[in-house]
């Protein structure tokens, strides 16, 4: 199925009536006045996002290979994946991750930094994003700066993160208001498309928010999608998921006429609704097609890596101090001493000798334990 939402159409007046309702809403739960109020709120939010989009839009120009000590696209992607690992480790909301990546990209857009400062900047952006999310949701932070520094292994202190956070907040003028990121656009456009689908009575199209956010995380972690407009990125992701659901409905209808559900013809009018969103947001056909190709390339590479078998072996590397903690004494042996039976000579006791012992001072960097036999304590 080919996406055609970049072509503007004249036949979409039926989808833009003010009585559009969310698919999950109850039939008798809201009045027409409430629906009109909700529609006006959505359009007001859309107009506000359009005014603020350029303020929170990064424009990175990073080299692929750093010859003069510059930050490369690989270093940027590495920092984005570190932020995603921190999000998974601490079970943080997706808003924190998207905001942290946006702060990182905007700071690198304004400031020229050295590669050695990237770890501290990465953790500081996550620290600021957590503070912003706590302020917006009016909740307390669950992760301290010390825990963030310890898990990230960024080789910086909590004081370094606090100072860098103040620098980032000052350079990006974060005291004014919270950032409008791609996840805000994604939720807004998903709601608008869902209301248009409800107007056409397309209950089979769900557009789950969790899957859309997962696709957004994959896209923003790739440097190729950084300079795309956040509105275009969100619109492409929404219709990428819409195409996926339409393909599944078509496949189900083809496999069994009784079991499957045919794709409604009105579903394809949603592409015309996308064309009107494109015109309202002043998106050109060339930029939208470019963003769509970038997103599809990133998602296809991600799915290919997911399908490939993982053959990397786990290697545990321990420092000398950790080895001394694990091996605090030289009284470890891998062999038990031989006990000889003495029936008549009571006073004769065989001398017990140690064999195969390994001390922590002899070989500090060796992997422990080296022998499959369990170490046993023995007395001389």
BELCORTA-V411344 format. One record per backbone hydrogen bond with DSSP energy under -1.0 kcal/mol. CO is the residue of the C=O (numbers start at 1). NH is the residue of the N-H. Records with the same first field share a line. If there is no record, write none. Layout:
CO: NH  NH
This chain:
4: 7
17: 20
22: 25
31: 35
32: 36
33: 37
34: 38
35: 39
36: 40
37: 41
38: 42
39: 43
40: 44
41: 45
42: 46
43: 47
44: 48
45: 49
46: 50
47: 51
48: 52
49: 53
52: 56
63: 73
72: 76
73: 77
74: 78
75: 79
76: 80
77: 81
78: 82
79: 83
80: 84
81: 85
82: 86
83: 87
84: 88
85: 89
86: 90
87: 92
93: 97
94: 98
95: 99
96: 100
97: 101
98: 102
99: 103
100: 104
101: 105
102: 106
103: 107
104: 108
105: 109
106: 110
107: 111
114: 117
115: 118
117: 121
118: 122
119: 123
120: 124
121: 125
122: 126
123: 127
124: 128
125: 129
126: 130
127: 131
128: 132
129: 133
130: 134
131: 135
132: 136
133: 137
134: 139
144: 148
145: 149
146: 150
147: 151
148: 152
149: 153
157: 161
158: 162
159: 163
160: 164
161: 165
162: 166
163: 167
164: 168
165: 169
166: 170
167: 171
168: 172
169: 174
181: 185
182: 186
183: 187
184: 188
185: 189
186: 190
187: 191
188: 192
189: 193
190: 194
191: 195
192: 196
193: 197
194: 198
195: 199
196: 200
197: 202
198: 201
201: 203
208: 212
209: 213
210: 214
211: 215
212: 216
213: 217
214: 218
215: 219
216: 220
217: 221
219: 222
222: 225
223: 226
229: 233
230: 234
231: 235
232: 236
233: 237
234: 238
235: 239
236: 240
237: 241
238: 242
239: 243
240: 244
241: 245
242: 246
243: 247
244: 248
245: 249
246: 250
247: 251
248: 252
249: 253
250: 254
251: 255
252: 256
256: 260
264: 267
265: 268
266: 269
267: 270
269: 273
270: 274
271: 275
272: 276
273: 277
274: 278
275: 279
276: 280
277: 281
278: 283
284: 288
285: 289
286: 290
287: 291
288: 292
289: 293
290: 294
291: 295
292: 296
293: 297
294: 298
295: 299
296: 300
297: 301
298: 302
299: 303
300: 304
301: 305
302: 306
303: 307
304: 308
319: 323
320: 324
321: 325
322: 326
323: 327
333: 376
344: 346
